[in-house]
Amino acid sequence: MKKVLTVALCLLLALCLVSCGNKGGSSKGNAKGASDAKGSDNIRVAILTDATGIDDKSFNAAAWRGILDFYGDNGAGRGTLYTNITAQSSDDYLPNLKNAAAQGYDLLITTGFTWGDSVTAFTKDYPNQKVIIVDVDWLPQTSNLIQYIYEEEQGSYLVGVAAAMQAKADGIENPKFGFIGGVPGATITKFEVGYIEGILSVFPYAEIRDYYANSWGAPELAKTQAKSWYDSGVYCIFSAAGGTGGGTIDQAREYRNAGRNVWAIGVDSDQYEDGIYAGGKSAVLTSMLKKVEISTVDALKKVKDGTFVGGVVKQNLFNNGVDYSTANAELSDEAKAAVEQAKADILAGKITVPKTVKELMERHPALGKLNAIDD
């Protein structure tokens, strides 16, 4: 009888320990049910985005593409090995992170600097949950967080040179250019100042206009602004605005289909196909390629190999993190040659592209006021 009681007590104690362990793990560590992904091909990942989701054909789409590239299953693992979680507003960011952790994902991917505060709070309370954030390098460094930052100004310089050289090849003496941003901040400023610096390297006194929609998902605002600018003689508009930038491409496509010589420049992903109109041509002259998929794949490999270590990873021309697209056959040979030379000069250290409005204005004091901000 004593032996039976002893066994029963041992079993009861074991159950209590398991229960307590699970409760602790779900609140402050790896979520309940999370697998040890070290060396495993069955790691699980969730990508968390803003309201524009993974179908923005730009930034989020590139991050999602990296997941598909890593698994190589053409989407077969969606809902089991990987999933996407969309926040309807910034109020959903932290709850979505916590809910994803509770589902046991080995890696959480957040896209964009607007996630910064939520990621900081989350990683502090979930020290064993691996997380990455793209477009940030200023968060507190922790062992469970990798921050991927891009030198967007380098790729933007290239498309600025391309736009200016295309105008030159078209014989336009005093071309005007536009830039449409999403939510203003240091990241989008790098896109704008790099683009402007590239243009000014060809046309030192070019007229340049900028506008911020204060949204990643308002293409109607970009379309209205693009129409106004094109109607006033603007030759080319570069949009770094997530899903908002689709409005610029829509307007450029309509006008080129009507015989107007205007262009749009895509961003993050190659948006050539989004600009296709009658006859199979595209209104997207080129795209600034910000290869977010490289960061996604890099993080997944580190989780798989057990080499995930918190810190900052920088992506630029030197490691193929940014580039430009040559998909459009109408991009002139002169433009491509000039861009390739510019790329070589950046890599050789002959050209240093500014990152801030302050730097840009110091180089070009005659440049008009811009709506970009450095903070």
GIRA-V255366 format. One record per residue. N is the residue number from 1. RES is the residue in three letters. SS is DSSP state (h for helix, s for strand, l for the rest). Layout:
# GIRA-V255366
N:RES:SS + N:RES:SS
This chain:
# GIRA-V255366
1:MET:l + 2:LYS:h + 3:LYS:h + 4:VAL:h + 5:LEU:h + 6:THR:h + 7:VAL:h + 8:ALA:h + 9:LEU:h + 10:CYS:h + 11:LEU:h + 12:LEU:h + 13:LEU:h + 14:ALA:h + 15:LEU:h + 16:CYS:h + 17:LEU:h + 18:VAL:h + 19:SER:h + 20:CYS:h + 21:GLY:h + 22:ASN:h + 23:LYS:h + 24:GLY:h + 25:GLY:h + 26:SER:h + 27:SER:h + 28:LYS:h + 29:GLY:l + 30:ASN:l + 31:ALA:l + 32:LYS:l + 33:GLY:l + 34:ALA:l + 35:SER:l + 36:ASP:l + 37:ALA:l + 38:LYS:l + 39:GLY:l + 40:SER:l + 41:ASP:l + 42:ASN:l + 43:ILE:l + 44:ARG:l + 45:VAL:s + 46:ALA:s + 47:ILE:s + 48:LEU:s + 49:THR:s + 50:ASP:l + 51:ALA:l + 52:THR:l + 53:GLY:h + 54:ILE:h + 55:ASP:h + 56:ASP:l + 57:LYS:l + 58:SER:l + 59:PHE:h + 60:ASN:h + 61:ALA:h + 62:ALA:h + 63:ALA:h + 64:TRP:h + 65:ARG:h + 66:GLY:h + 67:ILE:h + 68:LEU:h + 69:ASP:h + 70:PHE:h + 71:TYR:h + 72:GLY:l + 73:ASP:l + 74:ASN:l + 75:GLY:l + 76:ALA:l + 77:GLY:l + 78:ARG:s + 79:GLY:l + 80:THR:l + 81:LEU:l + 82:TYR:s + 83:THR:s + 84:ASN:s + 85:ILE:s + 86:THR:s + 87:ALA:l + 88:GLN:l + 89:SER:l + 90:SER:l + 91:ASP:l + 92:ASP:h + 93:TYR:h + 94:LEU:h + 95:PRO:h + 96:ASN:h + 97:LEU:h + 98:LYS:h + 99:ASN:h + 100:ALA:h + 101:ALA:h + 102:ALA:h + 103:GLN:l + 104:GLY:l + 105:TYR:l + 106:ASP:l + 107:LEU:s + 108:LEU:s + 109:ILE:s + 110:THR:s + 111:THR:s + 112:GLY:l + 113:PHE:h + 114:THR:h + 115:TRP:h + 116:GLY:h + 117:ASP:h + 118:SER:h + 119:VAL:h + 120:THR:h + 121:ALA:h + 122:PHE:h + 123:THR:h + 124:LYS:h + 125:ASP:h + 126:TYR:l + 127:PRO:l + 128:ASN:l + 129:GLN:l + 130:LYS:s + 131:VAL:s + 132:ILE:s + 133:ILE:s + 134:VAL:s + 135:ASP:l + 136:VAL:l + 137:ASP:l + 138:TRP:l + 139:LEU:l + 140:PRO:l + 141:GLN:l + 142:THR:l + 143:SER:l + 144:ASN:l + 145:LEU:s + 146:ILE:s + 147:GLN:s + 148:TYR:s + 149:ILE:s + 150:TYR:s + 151:GLU:l + 152:GLU:h + 153:GLU:h + 154:GLN:h + 155:GLY:h + 156:SER:h + 157:TYR:h + 158:LEU:h + 159:VAL:h + 160:GLY:h + 161:VAL:h + 162:ALA:h + 163:ALA:h + 164:ALA:h + 165:MET:h + 166:GLN:h + 167:ALA:h + 168:LYS:h + 169:ALA:h + 170:ASP:l + 171:GLY:l + 172:ILE:l + 173:GLU:l + 174:ASN:l + 175:PRO:l + 176:LYS:s + 177:PHE:s + 178:GLY:s + 179:PHE:s + 180:ILE:s + 181:GLY:s + 182:GLY:l + 183:VAL:l + 184:PRO:l + 185:GLY:l + 186:ALA:h + 187:THR:h + 188:ILE:h + 189:THR:h + 190:LYS:h + 191:PHE:h + 192:GLU:h + 193:VAL:h + 194:GLY:h + 195:TYR:h + 196:ILE:h + 197:GLU:h + 198:GLY:h + 199:ILE:h + 200:LEU:h + 201:SER:l + 202:VAL:l + 203:PHE:l + 204:PRO:l + 205:TYR:l + 206:ALA:l + 207:GLU:s + 208:ILE:s + 209:ARG:s + 210:ASP:s + 211:TYR:s + 212:TYR:s + 213:ALA:l + 214:ASN:l + 215:SER:l + 216:TRP:l + 217:GLY:l + 218:ALA:l + 219:PRO:h + 220:GLU:h + 221:LEU:h + 222:ALA:h + 223:LYS:h + 224:THR:h + 225:GLN:h + 226:ALA:h + 227:LYS:h + 228:SER:h + 229:TRP:h + 230:TYR:h + 231:ASP:h + 232:SER:l + 233:GLY:l + 234:VAL:s + 235:TYR:s + 236:CYS:s + 237:ILE:s + 238:PHE:s + 239:SER:s + 240:ALA:s + 241:ALA:l + 242:GLY:h + 243:GLY:h + 244:THR:h + 245:GLY:h + 246:GLY:h + 247:GLY:h + 248:THR:h + 249:ILE:h + 250:ASP:h + 251:GLN:h + 252:ALA:h + 253:ARG:h + 254:GLU:h + 255:TYR:h + 256:ARG:h + 257:ASN:h + 258:ALA:l + 259:GLY:l + 260:ARG:l + 261:ASN:l + 262:VAL:l + 263:TRP:s + 264:ALA:s + 265:ILE:s + 266:GLY:s + 267:VAL:s + 268:ASP:s + 269:SER:l + 270:ASP:l + 271:GLN:l + 272:TYR:h + 273:GLU:h + 274:ASP:h + 275:GLY:h + 276:ILE:s + 277:TYR:l + 278:ALA:l + 279:GLY:l + 280:GLY:l + 281:LYS:l + 282:SER:s + 283:ALA:l + 284:VAL:s + 285:LEU:s + 286:THR:s + 287:SER:s + 288:MET:s + 289:LEU:s + 290:LYS:s + 291:LYS:l + 292:VAL:h + 293:GLU:h + 294:ILE:h + 295:SER:h + 296:THR:h + 297:VAL:h + 298:ASP:h + 299:ALA:h + 300:LEU:h + 301:LYS:h + 302:LYS:h + 303:VAL:h + 304:LYS:h + 305:ASP:h + 306:GLY:l + 307:THR:l + 308:PHE:l + 309:VAL:l + 310:GLY:l + 311:GLY:s + 312:VAL:s + 313:VAL:s + 314:LYS:s + 315:GLN:s + 316:ASN:l + 317:LEU:h + 318:PHE:h + 319:ASN:h + 320:ASN:l + 321:GLY:l + 322:VAL:s + 323:ASP:s + 324:TYR:s + 325:SER:l + 326:THR:l + 327:ALA:l + 328:ASN:l + 329:ALA:l + 330:GLU:l + 331:LEU:l + 332:SER:l + 333:ASP:h + 334:GLU:h + 335:ALA:h + 336:LYS:h + 337:ALA:h + 338:ALA:h + 339:VAL:h + 340:GLU:h + 341:GLN:h + 342:ALA:h + 343:LYS:h + 344:ALA:h + 345:ASP:h + 346:ILE:h + 347:LEU:h + 348:ALA:l + 349:GLY:l + 350:LYS:l + 351:ILE:l + 352:THR:l + 353:VAL:l + 354:PRO:l + 355:LYS:l + 356:THR:l + 357:VAL:h + 358:LYS:h + 359:GLU:h + 360:LEU:h + 361:MET:h + 362:GLU:h + 363:ARG:h + 364:HIS:l + 365:PRO:l + 366:ALA:l + 367:LEU:l + 368:GLY:l + 369:LYS:l + 370:LEU:l + 371:ASN:l + 372:ALA:l + 373:ILE:l + 374:ASP:l + 375:ASP:l
